[in-house]
């Protein structure tokens, strides 16, 4: 599976560079632009993953607090 994903990624990168070359850019310009876009995309993905994890942790803490409250209320009768 890993090899398939790497192959797809390499194919997409080669296609992007070739299309930019067709539009009149040099290979180094196209490669540099591709790396910049990939870096931006990776940063956004990392931020989204971190936000999702934080939301999950917050929800788990909330559920734990609610469970503690319910247990404390039931034992106090």
N, C-alpha and C positions, 0 to 999 in steps of 0.2 A: 504494500500500500504506500509505503514511504517513497519507493522508487517511482511509482505512478505520479504522486503529487509533485515530486521533484522534476519529473519529465514535463508535466503540465506547466509548472512554473517556468522552466527553462524555455519551453516553447512559446509561452506568452511573452517572455522577455525578448526573445529573438524576434518575434513578430512585431512587437512594439518598436524596437530599434530599427527594423527594416522599414516599417511604415513611416517613421520619422525621417529616415534617410531618403525615402521617396519624396517627402515634403521639402527636401532641400537642406536638411541639417546634416552636420558631420556625425560620424559615429560617436565621437567623444561627447558632443553636445547632447545627442539623443540618449546616450548611456547616463550622462550626468543628470539629465532631466528625469529619466526613469528612476534613478536611485533616489532623487529628491522626493518624487511622488510616492515611491515605496516606503521611504522613511516616514512621510506624513501619514500614510495609511497605517503603518505599524503603530505609530504613536496613538492614533485614534482607536485602534483595536485594543491596545493595552489599556487605554483610559476606560473604554467601554467594559472590558473585563473587570477592571478594578472596581468600577462603579457597581457592576452586577454583584460582585463578591461582597462589597460593603453593604449593599441592600439586603443580601441574603443573611449576612451576619446580624444586621440590625433587626431583621424580622425574627431570626432565631432567638435573639436576646429578648425581644418583646414577648414572644410566645413563652419563653422560660419564666419571665417575670409574671406574666398572667397566670401561669400554672402554679407558681409559688403563692400568689395571692389567693387563688382558689383553695389550695391546700391549707393555707393559714386560716382562711375564713371557715372552712369545714371543721378544722380541729379546735377552733375557739368556742364552739357551741357546747 
